[in-house]
Amino acid sequence: MSAHPKPSRRVVLQSATAGLAALLVGCESAPPAEQAASPTSSASVEPAPPPRGTGALLQEVAPDRTSDLQVINASFETLTGDDQLFAFGIVGADNTPVTGADVQVWTQSREGEQPTGPIDAEFREIPNQPLGLYVVRLDLPVAGTIPMAAVTADGAAGQTLMRVADEETAAVPPPGAPAPVVATPTADDMLGYEFLCTQSPPCGMHDISLDEALRAGEPVMLSIATPGFCETAICGPTVEVVDRVRASGAGDPAVRWIHVEVFTDAGTTVADPVTAWELQSEPWVFGIAADGTIAGRLDGPLTILDDEVAALADSLV
């Protein structure tokens, strides 16, 4: 993977939406296809076709919808494959989160194909937040910008676009790739960080530096998140959930649990691990096998799912 310039705070902490909707998503940028096209002043220029999936799937699966919903893509990047976990939020017309609804989803991997669905989504609460998210498992055979439509039991519906990547197109190191080896701060060596852990009270995941654990051939559960300086409702719960799973005894005792803050200071200077791991969003959780390869990863709200965090830890040995 090619190295990217060191990201600024603006890049790392971008939200895909505003208002209450922003609280439902991880800190991320929207896929290119969601960005509006530049207008043209020339009447002789034929308008460009709409971006892939901007309504066609929704019209096909819910032509008689009772109202329009805003479906919030809660993941920066989803990988190709069967049974891939995907999380999303739903916001109503009054900008109020839709929680606890019966929701089914459809996807369309290639334009013109028969939609895949309906697939039941499961609602999950966000710890200590009056919000929630929906989780679904999808078969995603191809990479690209893939539309997903969500329809509630009362006929309200909306659509989002998923950024789906394979091993060749992944922006963030995927499973099977070597884990970037970089130092992270510990209680004994802060490495110049202003804060070791901005969770209150601090988490128990700062006993060893990532580079030391990897060079020793130890499996690692790595969390990259900043509870104190995050702009969404996800980062704080991420560290809390992962630390709780660690304390519960999930995974082999040989697994090292490491947390690193996104910033070296009070939310301005991006830390070296964020750059080394080429992260364009946060929070992230990576499971790293003893041979130094990435075994699995979770991003955005997926990081606050206890069962998924525990399963990733169990997979390392």
Secondary structure as GFF3:
##gff-version 3
##sequence-region A 1 317
A	DSSP	alpha_helix	9	12	.	.	.	ID=ss1
A	DSSP	three_ten_helix	19	24	.	.	.	ID=ss2
A	DSSP	three_ten_helix	32	34	.	.	.	ID=ss3
A	DSSP	alpha_helix	56	61	.	.	.	ID=ss4
A	DSSP	beta_strand	70	73	.	.	.	ID=ss5
A	DSSP	beta_strand	78	79	.	.	.	ID=ss6
A	DSSP	beta_strand	81	91	.	.	.	ID=ss7
A	DSSP	beta_strand	103	107	.	.	.	ID=ss8
A	DSSP	beta_strand	116	125	.	.	.	ID=ss9
A	DSSP	beta_strand	132	140	.	.	.	ID=ss10
A	DSSP	beta_strand	144	152	.	.	.	ID=ss11
A	DSSP	beta_strand	157	165	.	.	.	ID=ss12
A	DSSP	alpha_helix	210	215	.	.	.	ID=ss13
A	DSSP	beta_strand	220	224	.	.	.	ID=ss14
A	DSSP	alpha_helix	235	247	.	.	.	ID=ss15
A	DSSP	beta_strand	256	260	.	.	.	ID=ss16
A	DSSP	alpha_helix	272	276	.	.	.	ID=ss17
A	DSSP	beta_strand	284	288	.	.	.	ID=ss18
A	DSSP	beta_strand	294	299	.	.	.	ID=ss19
A	DSSP	three_ten_helix	300	304	.	.	.	ID=ss20
A	DSSP	alpha_helix	306	314	.	.	.	ID=ss21
###
